[in-house]
Amino acid sequence: MNYIWDFDGTIYDTYPIMLEALMTTFNEFKLEKNEKTVYRKIKEESIRQMILDWQLPTPAFDQKYHAYEAQQNKASFPFPEAEETLEKLKENAGRHFILTHRTVDSTWELLKRDGLDSLIEAIIGSDSNFPRKPDPAAINYFIDKYQLDPRQTVMIGDRKLDIEAGNRAGVSTVFYDIDYFEQEIAATYYINNLKEIVQIFTAESYN
């Protein structure tokens, strides 16, 4: 089985740092925003969509946010179940790839720090010159370059755009739902803990 993972909010619990950087940026621009509202907006959609919808100053807001986020980036760590999940899936002949809206180097840096880099074959990031999710182009590239069978490939993510990208690429999808926002998301599978992926796919492999 081939696993294409989102990174932020799926393998790594980065949203606390992202949210802190966003709220600092809002304060710097003297914009009053409710933290819960901001969190829900970026989880249900994206930071880029929030900037567009709320007509925030561009590109200044985005640049300032990324500067603050980069300063705190090293305070982000994997979800407790992430390493065991990746390892067990790989032991069962799984191959792991990452499709993220952060840069490739910053993603590798965190993975290497936490000893997870050897579990990942390749990363496509915001600097890889692919259209952003939910466009399926990056998933299709993984499928072509690494000769992945779409019927044995799954896209895993915590946001609607991850699932839409997978659906458009014709692969299975797993929605990692830790917020229970009751969104209408057309995923193949729904989980609340990463370990559930092992149960789903190792069981299927023996059917």
PyMOL commands that place a pseudoatom at each C-alpha (Angstrom):
pseudoatom trace, name=CA, resn=MET, resi=1, chain=A, elem=C, hetatm=0, pos=[0.000, 0.000, 0.000]
pseudoatom trace, name=CA, resn=ASN, resi=2, chain=A, elem=C, hetatm=0, pos=[1.180, 3.532, -0.796]
pseudoatom trace, name=CA, resn=TYR, resi=3, chain=A, elem=C, hetatm=0, pos=[0.501, 6.334, 1.687]
pseudoatom trace, name=CA, resn=ILE, resi=4, chain=A, elem=C, hetatm=0, pos=[0.577, 9.999, 0.670]
pseudoatom trace, name=CA, resn=TRP, resi=5, chain=A, elem=C, hetatm=0, pos=[0.462, 12.069, 3.841]
pseudoatom trace, name=CA, resn=ASP, resi=6, chain=A, elem=C, hetatm=0, pos=[-0.383, 15.646, 4.568]
pseudoatom trace, name=CA, resn=PHE, resi=7, chain=A, elem=C, hetatm=0, pos=[2.096, 16.971, 7.149]
pseudoatom trace, name=CA, resn=ASP, resi=8, chain=A, elem=C, hetatm=0, pos=[0.677, 19.814, 9.258]
pseudoatom trace, name=CA, resn=GLY, resi=9, chain=A, elem=C, hetatm=0, pos=[-2.064, 18.551, 11.519]
pseudoatom trace, name=CA, resn=THR, resi=10, chain=A, elem=C, hetatm=0, pos=[-1.698, 14.981, 10.237]
pseudoatom trace, name=CA, resn=ILE, resi=11, chain=A, elem=C, hetatm=0, pos=[1.795, 13.663, 11.006]
pseudoatom trace, name=CA, resn=TYR, resi=12, chain=A, elem=C, hetatm=0, pos=[2.879, 16.687, 13.069]
pseudoatom trace, name=CA, resn=ASP, resi=13, chain=A, elem=C, hetatm=0, pos=[0.870, 18.632, 15.625]
pseudoatom trace, name=CA, resn=THR, resi=14, chain=A, elem=C, hetatm=0, pos=[1.870, 22.005, 14.193]
pseudoatom trace, name=CA, resn=TYR, resi=15, chain=A, elem=C, hetatm=0, pos=[-1.392, 23.904, 14.550]
pseudoatom trace, name=CA, resn=PRO, resi=16, chain=A, elem=C, hetatm=0, pos=[-0.671, 25.325, 18.025]
pseudoatom trace, name=CA, resn=ILE, resi=17, chain=A, elem=C, hetatm=0, pos=[2.470, 27.006, 16.652]
pseudoatom trace, name=CA, resn=MET, resi=18, chain=A, elem=C, hetatm=0, pos=[0.745, 28.099, 13.459]
pseudoatom trace, name=CA, resn=LEU, resi=19, chain=A, elem=C, hetatm=0, pos=[-2.143, 29.585, 15.436]
pseudoatom trace, name=CA, resn=GLU, resi=20, chain=A, elem=C, hetatm=0, pos=[0.184, 31.401, 17.817]
pseudoatom trace, name=CA, resn=ALA, resi=21, chain=A, elem=C, hetatm=0, pos=[2.058, 32.911, 14.851]
pseudoatom trace, name=CA, resn=LEU, resi=22, chain=A, elem=C, hetatm=0, pos=[-1.209, 33.955, 13.220]
pseudoatom trace, name=CA, resn=MET, resi=23, chain=A, elem=C, hetatm=0, pos=[-2.547, 35.640, 16.366]
pseudoatom trace, name=CA, resn=THR, resi=24, chain=A, elem=C, hetatm=0, pos=[0.768, 37.488, 16.802]
pseudoatom trace, name=CA, resn=THR, resi=25, chain=A, elem=C, hetatm=0, pos=[0.487, 38.673, 13.209]
pseudoatom trace, name=CA, resn=PHE, resi=26, chain=A, elem=C, hetatm=0, pos=[-3.105, 39.824, 13.676]
pseudoatom trace, name=CA, resn=ASN, resi=27, chain=A, elem=C, hetatm=0, pos=[-2.019, 41.806, 16.747]
pseudoatom trace, name=CA, resn=GLU, resi=28, chain=A, elem=C, hetatm=0, pos=[0.851, 43.398, 14.843]
pseudoatom trace, name=CA, resn=PHE, resi=29, chain=A, elem=C, hetatm=0, pos=[-1.548, 44.516, 12.117]
pseudoatom trace, name=CA, resn=LYS, resi=30, chain=A, elem=C, hetatm=0, pos=[-3.937, 45.743, 14.841]
pseudoatom trace, name=CA, resn=LEU, resi=31, chain=A, elem=C, hetatm=0, pos=[-6.657, 43.346, 13.683]
pseudoatom trace, name=CA, resn=GLU, resi=32, chain=A, elem=C, hetatm=0, pos=[-8.931, 41.859, 16.336]
pseudoatom trace, name=CA, resn=LYS, resi=33, chain=A, elem=C, hetatm=0, pos=[-9.740, 38.227, 15.613]
pseudoatom trace, name=CA, resn=ASN, resi=34, chain=A, elem=C, hetatm=0, pos=[-11.143, 35.440, 17.775]
pseudoatom trace, name=CA, resn=GLU, resi=35, chain=A, elem=C, hetatm=0, pos=[-8.645, 32.592, 18.138]
pseudoatom trace, name=CA, resn=LYS, resi=36, chain=A, elem=C, hetatm=0, pos=[-11.288, 29.862, 17.840]
pseudoatom trace, name=CA, resn=THR, resi=37, chain=A, elem=C, hetatm=0, pos=[-12.673, 31.466, 14.691]
pseudoatom trace, name=CA, resn=VAL, resi=38, chain=A, elem=C, hetatm=0, pos=[-9.199, 31.676, 13.160]
pseudoatom trace, name=CA, resn=TYR, resi=39, chain=A, elem=C, hetatm=0, pos=[-8.453, 28.046, 14.021]
pseudoatom trace, name=CA, resn=ARG, resi=40, chain=A, elem=C, hetatm=0, pos=[-11.679, 26.787, 12.498]
pseudoatom trace, name=CA, resn=LYS, resi=41, chain=A, elem=C, hetatm=0, pos=[-11.111, 28.834, 9.347]
pseudoatom trace, name=CA, resn=ILE, resi=42, chain=A, elem=C, hetatm=0, pos=[-7.615, 27.492, 8.703]
pseudoatom trace, name=CA, resn=LYS, resi=43, chain=A, elem=C, hetatm=0, pos=[-8.622, 23.897, 9.545]
pseudoatom trace, name=CA, resn=GLU, resi=44, chain=A, elem=C, hetatm=0, pos=[-11.738, 23.859, 7.388]
pseudoatom trace, name=CA, resn=GLU, resi=45, chain=A, elem=C, hetatm=0, pos=[-10.067, 25.721, 4.533]
pseudoatom trace, name=CA, resn=SER, resi=46, chain=A, elem=C, hetatm=0, pos=[-6.501, 27.125, 4.600]
pseudoatom trace, name=CA, resn=ILE, resi=47, chain=A, elem=C, hetatm=0, pos=[-4.436, 30.127, 5.650]
pseudoatom trace, name=CA, resn=ARG, resi=48, chain=A, elem=C, hetatm=0, pos=[-4.283, 31.273, 2.045]
pseudoatom trace, name=CA, resn=GLN, resi=49, chain=A, elem=C, hetatm=0, pos=[-8.079, 31.153, 1.771]
pseudoatom trace, name=CA, resn=MET, resi=50, chain=A, elem=C, hetatm=0, pos=[-8.419, 33.030, 5.053]
pseudoatom trace, name=CA, resn=ILE, resi=51, chain=A, elem=C, hetatm=0, pos=[-6.179, 35.812, 3.753]
pseudoatom trace, name=CA, resn=LEU, resi=52, chain=A, elem=C, hetatm=0, pos=[-8.300, 36.067, 0.607]
pseudoatom trace, name=CA, resn=ASP, resi=53, chain=A, elem=C, hetatm=0, pos=[-11.698, 35.858, 2.298]
pseudoatom trace, name=CA, resn=TRP, resi=54, chain=A, elem=C, hetatm=0, pos=[-10.850, 38.282, 5.075]
pseudoatom trace, name=CA, resn=GLN, resi=55, chain=A, elem=C, hetatm=0, pos=[-9.072, 40.654, 2.667]
pseudoatom trace, name=CA, resn=LEU, resi=56, chain=A, elem=C, hetatm=0, pos=[-5.924, 40.764, 4.765]
pseudoatom trace, name=CA, resn=PRO, resi=57, chain=A, elem=C, hetatm=0, pos=[-2.955, 42.881, 3.604]
pseudoatom trace, name=CA, resn=THR, resi=58, chain=A, elem=C, hetatm=0, pos=[-1.007, 41.008, 0.952]
pseudoatom trace, name=CA, resn=PRO, resi=59, chain=A, elem=C, hetatm=0, pos=[1.733, 39.984, 0.732]
pseudoatom trace, name=CA, resn=ALA, resi=60, chain=A, elem=C, hetatm=0, pos=[2.728, 41.658, 4.009]
pseudoatom trace, name=CA, resn=PHE, resi=61, chain=A, elem=C, hetatm=0, pos=[0.452, 39.590, 6.279]
pseudoatom trace, name=CA, resn=ASP, resi=62, chain=A, elem=C, hetatm=0, pos=[1.550, 36.265, 4.830]
pseudoatom trace, name=CA, resn=GLN, resi=63, chain=A, elem=C, hetatm=0, pos=[5.238, 37.198, 4.976]
pseudoatom trace, name=CA, resn=LYS, resi=64, chain=A, elem=C, hetatm=0, pos=[5.014, 38.324, 8.587]
pseudoatom trace, name=CA, resn=TYR, resi=65, chain=A, elem=C, hetatm=0, pos=[3.105, 35.184, 9.578]
pseudoatom trace, name=CA, resn=HIS, resi=66, chain=A, elem=C, hetatm=0, pos=[5.695, 32.895, 7.973]
pseudoatom trace, name=CA, resn=ALA, resi=67, chain=A, elem=C, hetatm=0, pos=[8.497, 34.774, 9.736]
pseudoatom trace, name=CA, resn=TYR, resi=68, chain=A, elem=C, hetatm=0, pos=[6.858, 34.244, 13.137]
pseudoatom trace, name=CA, resn=GLU, resi=69, chain=A, elem=C, hetatm=0, pos=[6.004, 30.618, 12.341]
pseudoatom trace, name=CA, resn=ALA, resi=70, chain=A, elem=C, hetatm=0, pos=[9.594, 29.880, 11.293]
pseudoatom trace, name=CA, resn=GLN, resi=71, chain=A, elem=C, hetatm=0, pos=[10.900, 31.257, 14.603]
pseudoatom trace, name=CA, resn=GLN, resi=72, chain=A, elem=C, hetatm=0, pos=[8.771, 28.759, 16.537]
pseudoatom trace, name=CA, resn=ASN, resi=73, chain=A, elem=C, hetatm=0, pos=[8.915, 25.901, 14.036]
pseudoatom trace, name=CA, resn=LYS, resi=74, chain=A, elem=C, hetatm=0, pos=[11.211, 23.769, 16.189]
pseudoatom trace, name=CA, resn=ALA, resi=75, chain=A, elem=C, hetatm=0, pos=[8.555, 23.655, 18.894]
pseudoatom trace, name=CA, resn=SER, resi=76, chain=A, elem=C, hetatm=0, pos=[6.393, 21.445, 16.662]
pseudoatom trace, name=CA, resn=PHE, resi=77, chain=A, elem=C, hetatm=0, pos=[6.489, 17.673, 17.149]
pseudoatom trace, name=CA, resn=PRO, resi=78, chain=A, elem=C, hetatm=0, pos=[4.839, 14.574, 15.687]
pseudoatom trace, name=CA, resn=PHE, resi=79, chain=A, elem=C, hetatm=0, pos=[1.563, 13.312, 17.079]
pseudoatom trace, name=CA, resn=PRO, resi=80, chain=A, elem=C, hetatm=0, pos=[2.321, 10.610, 19.692]
pseudoatom trace, name=CA, resn=GLU, resi=81, chain=A, elem=C, hetatm=0, pos=[1.060, 7.839, 17.396]
pseudoatom trace, name=CA, resn=ALA, resi=82, chain=A, elem=C, hetatm=0, pos=[2.829, 9.028, 14.229]
pseudoatom trace, name=CA, resn=GLU, resi=83, chain=A, elem=C, hetatm=0, pos=[6.131, 7.139, 14.446]
pseudoatom trace, name=CA, resn=GLU, resi=84, chain=A, elem=C, hetatm=0, pos=[4.571, 3.818, 15.407]
pseudoatom trace, name=CA, resn=THR, resi=85, chain=A, elem=C, hetatm=0, pos=[1.948, 4.177, 12.682]
pseudoatom trace, name=CA, resn=LEU, resi=86, chain=A, elem=C, hetatm=0, pos=[4.500, 4.938, 9.964]
pseudoatom trace, name=CA, resn=GLU, resi=87, chain=A, elem=C, hetatm=0, pos=[6.730, 2.086, 11.105]
pseudoatom trace, name=CA, resn=LYS, resi=88, chain=A, elem=C, hetatm=0, pos=[3.969, -0.524, 11.269]
pseudoatom trace, name=CA, resn=LEU, resi=89, chain=A, elem=C, hetatm=0, pos=[2.648, 0.399, 7.834]
pseudoatom trace, name=CA, resn=LYS, resi=90, chain=A, elem=C, hetatm=0, pos=[6.156, 0.237, 6.375]
pseudoatom trace, name=CA, resn=GLU, resi=91, chain=A, elem=C, hetatm=0, pos=[6.711, -3.169, 7.986]
pseudoatom trace, name=CA, resn=ASN, resi=92, chain=A, elem=C, hetatm=0, pos=[3.602, -4.264, 6.094]
pseudoatom trace, name=CA, resn=ALA, resi=93, chain=A, elem=C, hetatm=0, pos=[5.247, -3.230, 2.765]
pseudoatom trace, name=CA, resn=GLY, resi=94, chain=A, elem=C, hetatm=0, pos=[3.889, 0.325, 2.917]
pseudoatom trace, name=CA, resn=ARG, resi=95, chain=A, elem=C, hetatm=0, pos=[5.580, 3.218, 1.120]
pseudoatom trace, name=CA, resn=HIS, resi=96, chain=A, elem=C, hetatm=0, pos=[5.322, 6.737, 2.546]
pseudoatom trace, name=CA, resn=PHE, resi=97, chain=A, elem=C, hetatm=0, pos=[5.241, 10.092, 0.739]
pseudoatom trace, name=CA, resn=ILE, resi=98, chain=A, elem=C, hetatm=0, pos=[4.406, 13.593, 1.986]
pseudoatom trace, name=CA, resn=LEU, resi=99, chain=A, elem=C, hetatm=0, pos=[2.429, 16.298, 0.192]
pseudoatom trace, name=CA, resn=THR, resi=100, chain=A, elem=C, hetatm=0, pos=[2.535, 19.533, 2.170]
pseudoatom trace, name=CA, resn=HIS, resi=101, chain=A, elem=C, hetatm=0, pos=[1.991, 23.271, 1.864]
pseudoatom trace, name=CA, resn=ARG, resi=102, chain=A, elem=C, hetatm=0, pos=[5.228, 23.938, 3.785]
pseudoatom trace, name=CA, resn=THR, resi=103, chain=A, elem=C, hetatm=0, pos=[8.644, 23.886, 2.097]
pseudoatom trace, name=CA, resn=VAL, resi=104, chain=A, elem=C, hetatm=0, pos=[10.434, 20.640, 1.363]
pseudoatom trace, name=CA, resn=ASP, resi=105, chain=A, elem=C, hetatm=0, pos=[13.559, 21.534, 3.370]
pseudoatom trace, name=CA, resn=SER, resi=106, chain=A, elem=C, hetatm=0, pos=[11.664, 22.622, 6.473]
pseudoatom trace, name=CA, resn=THR, resi=107, chain=A, elem=C, hetatm=0, pos=[9.700, 19.349, 6.362]
pseudoatom trace, name=CA, resn=TRP, resi=108, chain=A, elem=C, hetatm=0, pos=[12.830, 17.205, 6.035]
pseudoatom trace, name=CA, resn=GLU, resi=109, chain=A, elem=C, hetatm=0, pos=[14.457, 19.199, 8.839]
pseudoatom trace, name=CA, resn=LEU, resi=110, chain=A, elem=C, hetatm=0, pos=[11.719, 18.298, 11.315]
pseudoatom trace, name=CA, resn=LEU, resi=111, chain=A, elem=C, hetatm=0, pos=[11.591, 14.668, 10.174]
pseudoatom trace, name=CA, resn=LYS, resi=112, chain=A, elem=C, hetatm=0, pos=[15.361, 14.270, 10.548]
pseudoatom trace, name=CA, resn=ARG, resi=113, chain=A, elem=C, hetatm=0, pos=[15.370, 15.880, 13.984]
pseudoatom trace, name=CA, resn=ASP, resi=114, chain=A, elem=C, hetatm=0, pos=[12.775, 13.358, 15.170]
pseudoatom trace, name=CA, resn=GLY, resi=115, chain=A, elem=C, hetatm=0, pos=[14.254, 10.333, 13.405]
pseudoatom trace, name=CA, resn=LEU, resi=116, chain=A, elem=C, hetatm=0, pos=[11.366, 9.888, 10.974]
pseudoatom trace, name=CA, resn=ASP, resi=117, chain=A, elem=C, hetatm=0, pos=[13.156, 10.775, 7.738]
pseudoatom trace, name=CA, resn=SER, resi=118, chain=A, elem=C, hetatm=0, pos=[14.158, 7.190, 6.939]
pseudoatom trace, name=CA, resn=LEU, resi=119, chain=A, elem=C, hetatm=0, pos=[10.473, 6.251, 6.794]
pseudoatom trace, name=CA, resn=ILE, resi=120, chain=A, elem=C, hetatm=0, pos=[9.665, 8.737, 4.009]
pseudoatom trace, name=CA, resn=GLU, resi=121, chain=A, elem=C, hetatm=0, pos=[10.566, 8.236, 0.338]
pseudoatom trace, name=CA, resn=ALA, resi=122, chain=A, elem=C, hetatm=0, pos=[9.842, 11.699, -1.054]
pseudoatom trace, name=CA, resn=ILE, resi=123, chain=A, elem=C, hetatm=0, pos=[8.252, 15.053, -0.275]
pseudoatom trace, name=CA, resn=ILE, resi=124, chain=A, elem=C, hetatm=0, pos=[6.419, 17.561, -2.445]
pseudoatom trace, name=CA, resn=GLY, resi=125, chain=A, elem=C, hetatm=0, pos=[6.134, 20.983, -0.813]
pseudoatom trace, name=CA, resn=SER, resi=126, chain=A, elem=C, hetatm=0, pos=[5.080, 24.553, -1.490]
pseudoatom trace, name=CA, resn=ASP, resi=127, chain=A, elem=C, hetatm=0, pos=[8.371, 25.184, -3.312]
pseudoatom trace, name=CA, resn=SER, resi=128, chain=A, elem=C, hetatm=0, pos=[8.040, 22.178, -5.647]
pseudoatom trace, name=CA, resn=ASN, resi=129, chain=A, elem=C, hetatm=0, pos=[6.199, 24.141, -8.361]
pseudoatom trace, name=CA, resn=PHE, resi=130, chain=A, elem=C, hetatm=0, pos=[2.972, 22.156, -8.277]
pseudoatom trace, name=CA, resn=PRO, resi=131, chain=A, elem=C, hetatm=0, pos=[-0.518, 23.646, -7.914]
pseudoatom trace, name=CA, resn=ARG, resi=132, chain=A, elem=C, hetatm=0, pos=[-1.674, 23.608, -4.309]
pseudoatom trace, name=CA, resn=LYS, resi=133, chain=A, elem=C, hetatm=0, pos=[-4.158, 21.097, -2.969]
pseudoatom trace, name=CA, resn=PRO, resi=134, chain=A, elem=C, hetatm=0, pos=[-6.967, 20.358, -3.787]
pseudoatom trace, name=CA, resn=ASP, resi=135, chain=A, elem=C, hetatm=0, pos=[-5.412, 20.214, -7.261]
pseudoatom trace, name=CA, resn=PRO, resi=136, chain=A, elem=C, hetatm=0, pos=[-4.404, 16.547, -7.796]
pseudoatom trace, name=CA, resn=ALA, resi=137, chain=A, elem=C, hetatm=0, pos=[-1.289, 17.290, -9.909]
pseudoatom trace, name=CA, resn=ALA, resi=138, chain=A, elem=C, hetatm=0, pos=[1.223, 16.485, -7.144]
pseudoatom trace, name=CA, resn=ILE, resi=139, chain=A, elem=C, hetatm=0, pos=[-0.489, 13.191, -6.300]
pseudoatom trace, name=CA, resn=ASN, resi=140, chain=A, elem=C, hetatm=0, pos=[-0.511, 12.272, -9.978]
pseudoatom trace, name=CA, resn=TYR, resi=141, chain=A, elem=C, hetatm=0, pos=[3.215, 13.056, -10.107]
pseudoatom trace, name=CA, resn=PHE, resi=142, chain=A, elem=C, hetatm=0, pos=[3.905, 10.698, -7.212]
pseudoatom trace, name=CA, resn=ILE, resi=143, chain=A, elem=C, hetatm=0, pos=[1.872, 7.994, -8.968]
pseudoatom trace, name=CA, resn=ASP, resi=144, chain=A, elem=C, hetatm=0, pos=[3.759, 8.423, -12.253]
pseudoatom trace, name=CA, resn=LYS, resi=145, chain=A, elem=C, hetatm=0, pos=[7.282, 8.891, -10.894]
pseudoatom trace, name=CA, resn=TYR, resi=146, chain=A, elem=C, hetatm=0, pos=[7.169, 6.125, -8.311]
pseudoatom trace, name=CA, resn=GLN, resi=147, chain=A, elem=C, hetatm=0, pos=[4.946, 3.784, -10.367]
pseudoatom trace, name=CA, resn=LEU, resi=148, chain=A, elem=C, hetatm=0, pos=[2.237, 3.621, -7.718]
pseudoatom trace, name=CA, resn=ASP, resi=149, chain=A, elem=C, hetatm=0, pos=[-0.949, 1.677, -8.364]
pseudoatom trace, name=CA, resn=PRO, resi=150, chain=A, elem=C, hetatm=0, pos=[-3.801, 4.160, -7.706]
pseudoatom trace, name=CA, resn=ARG, resi=151, chain=A, elem=C, hetatm=0, pos=[-5.915, 1.251, -6.429]
pseudoatom trace, name=CA, resn=GLN, resi=152, chain=A, elem=C, hetatm=0, pos=[-3.256, 0.682, -3.749]
pseudoatom trace, name=CA, resn=THR, resi=153, chain=A, elem=C, hetatm=0, pos=[-2.694, 4.347, -2.912]
pseudoatom trace, name=CA, resn=VAL, resi=154, chain=A, elem=C, hetatm=0, pos=[-4.312, 6.511, -0.239]
pseudoatom trace, name=CA, resn=MET, resi=155, chain=A, elem=C, hetatm=0, pos=[-4.186, 10.233, 0.556]
pseudoatom trace, name=CA, resn=ILE, resi=156, chain=A, elem=C, hetatm=0, pos=[-4.333, 11.003, 4.290]
pseudoatom trace, name=CA, resn=GLY, resi=157, chain=A, elem=C, hetatm=0, pos=[-5.101, 14.459, 5.638]
pseudoatom trace, name=CA, resn=ASP, resi=158, chain=A, elem=C, hetatm=0, pos=[-6.892, 16.536, 8.248]
pseudoatom trace, name=CA, resn=ARG, resi=159, chain=A, elem=C, hetatm=0, pos=[-8.547, 19.032, 5.915]
pseudoatom trace, name=CA, resn=LYS, resi=160, chain=A, elem=C, hetatm=0, pos=[-11.157, 18.942, 3.186]
pseudoatom trace, name=CA, resn=LEU, resi=161, chain=A, elem=C, hetatm=0, pos=[-8.629, 20.063, 0.563]
pseudoatom trace, name=CA, resn=ASP, resi=162, chain=A, elem=C, hetatm=0, pos=[-6.489, 16.954, 1.259]
pseudoatom trace, name=CA, resn=ILE, resi=163, chain=A, elem=C, hetatm=0, pos=[-9.458, 14.676, 0.669]
pseudoatom trace, name=CA, resn=GLU, resi=164, chain=A, elem=C, hetatm=0, pos=[-10.584, 16.543, -2.443]
pseudoatom trace, name=CA, resn=ALA, resi=165, chain=A, elem=C, hetatm=0, pos=[-7.066, 16.238, -3.895]
pseudoatom trace, name=CA, resn=GLY, resi=166, chain=A, elem=C, hetatm=0, pos=[-7.090, 12.488, -3.320]
pseudoatom trace, name=CA, resn=ASN, resi=167, chain=A, elem=C, hetatm=0, pos=[-10.578, 12.070, -4.739]
pseudoatom trace, name=CA, resn=ARG, resi=168, chain=A, elem=C, hetatm=0, pos=[-9.632, 14.017, -7.864]
pseudoatom trace, name=CA, resn=ALA, resi=169, chain=A, elem=C, hetatm=0, pos=[-6.550, 11.819, -8.315]
pseudoatom trace, name=CA, resn=GLY, resi=170, chain=A, elem=C, hetatm=0, pos=[-8.673, 8.676, -8.103]
pseudoatom trace, name=CA, resn=VAL, resi=171, chain=A, elem=C, hetatm=0, pos=[-7.060, 7.261, -4.958]
pseudoatom trace, name=CA, resn=SER, resi=172, chain=A, elem=C, hetatm=0, pos=[-8.579, 6.230, -1.632]
pseudoatom trace, name=CA, resn=THR, resi=173, chain=A, elem=C, hetatm=0, pos=[-8.750, 8.889, 1.066]
pseudoatom trace, name=CA, resn=VAL, resi=174, chain=A, elem=C, hetatm=0, pos=[-8.523, 8.995, 4.868]
pseudoatom trace, name=CA, resn=PHE, resi=175, chain=A, elem=C, hetatm=0, pos=[-9.859, 11.999, 6.770]
pseudoatom trace, name=CA, resn=TYR, resi=176, chain=A, elem=C, hetatm=0, pos=[-8.061, 12.454, 10.091]
pseudoatom trace, name=CA, resn=ASP, resi=177, chain=A, elem=C, hetatm=0, pos=[-10.695, 14.206, 12.182]
pseudoatom trace, name=CA, resn=ILE, resi=178, chain=A, elem=C, hetatm=0, pos=[-9.550, 15.399, 15.598]
pseudoatom trace, name=CA, resn=ASP, resi=179, chain=A, elem=C, hetatm=0, pos=[-11.829, 18.445, 15.757]
pseudoatom trace, name=CA, resn=TYR, resi=180, chain=A, elem=C, hetatm=0, pos=[-15.290, 16.995, 15.103]
pseudoatom trace, name=CA, resn=PHE, resi=181, chain=A, elem=C, hetatm=0, pos=[-16.376, 20.065, 13.154]
pseudoatom trace, name=CA, resn=GLU, resi=182, chain=A, elem=C, hetatm=0, pos=[-19.065, 17.993, 11.384]
pseudoatom trace, name=CA, resn=GLN, resi=183, chain=A, elem=C, hetatm=0, pos=[-17.920, 18.986, 7.931]
pseudoatom trace, name=CA, resn=GLU, resi=184, chain=A, elem=C, hetatm=0, pos=[-19.314, 17.295, 4.850]
pseudoatom trace, name=CA, resn=ILE, resi=185, chain=A, elem=C, hetatm=0, pos=[-16.218, 15.491, 3.610]
pseudoatom trace, name=CA, resn=ALA, resi=186, chain=A, elem=C, hetatm=0, pos=[-16.418, 12.640, 1.100]
pseudoatom trace, name=CA, resn=ALA, resi=187, chain=A, elem=C, hetatm=0, pos=[-13.566, 10.443, 2.312]
pseudoatom trace, name=CA, resn=THR, resi=188, chain=A, elem=C, hetatm=0, pos=[-13.210, 6.689, 1.897]
pseudoatom trace, name=CA, resn=TYR, resi=189, chain=A, elem=C, hetatm=0, pos=[-12.335, 6.299, 5.581]
pseudoatom trace, name=CA, resn=TYR, resi=190, chain=A, elem=C, hetatm=0, pos=[-12.669, 8.478, 8.690]
pseudoatom trace, name=CA, resn=ILE, resi=191, chain=A, elem=C, hetatm=0, pos=[-10.352, 8.211, 11.696]
pseudoatom trace, name=CA, resn=ASN, resi=192, chain=A, elem=C, hetatm=0, pos=[-9.816, 10.044, 14.978]
pseudoatom trace, name=CA, resn=ASN, resi=193, chain=A, elem=C, hetatm=0, pos=[-6.447, 8.479, 15.837]
pseudoatom trace, name=CA, resn=LEU, resi=194, chain=A, elem=C, hetatm=0, pos=[-3.580, 7.656, 13.470]
pseudoatom trace, name=CA, resn=LYS, resi=195, chain=A, elem=C, hetatm=0, pos=[-3.339, 4.095, 14.790]
pseudoatom trace, name=CA, resn=GLU, resi=196, chain=A, elem=C, hetatm=0, pos=[-6.693, 3.377, 13.152]
pseudoatom trace, name=CA, resn=ILE, resi=197, chain=A, elem=C, hetatm=0, pos=[-4.940, 3.509, 9.752]
pseudoatom trace, name=CA, resn=VAL, resi=198, chain=A, elem=C, hetatm=0, pos=[-2.919, 0.434, 10.706]
pseudoatom trace, name=CA, resn=GLN, resi=199, chain=A, elem=C, hetatm=0, pos=[-6.101, -1.404, 11.652]
pseudoatom trace, name=CA, resn=ILE, resi=200, chain=A, elem=C, hetatm=0, pos=[-7.774, -0.446, 8.366]
pseudoatom trace, name=CA, resn=PHE, resi=201, chain=A, elem=C, hetatm=0, pos=[-5.023, -1.327, 5.945]
pseudoatom trace, name=CA, resn=THR, resi=202, chain=A, elem=C, hetatm=0, pos=[-3.309, -4.262, 7.601]
pseudoatom trace, name=CA, resn=ALA, resi=203, chain=A, elem=C, hetatm=0, pos=[-6.724, -5.910, 7.993]
pseudoatom trace, name=CA, resn=GLU, resi=204, chain=A, elem=C, hetatm=0, pos=[-7.561, -5.216, 4.344]
pseudoatom trace, name=CA, resn=SER, resi=205, chain=A, elem=C, hetatm=0, pos=[-4.281, -6.724, 3.159]
pseudoatom trace, name=CA, resn=TYR, resi=206, chain=A, elem=C, hetatm=0, pos=[-5.283, -10.090, 4.574]
pseudoatom trace, name=CA, resn=ASN, resi=207, chain=A, elem=C, hetatm=0, pos=[-8.808, -10.084, 3.107]
for i in range(1, 207): cmd.bond("trace and resi %d" % i, "trace and resi %d" % (i + 1))
show_as sticks, trace
zoom trace
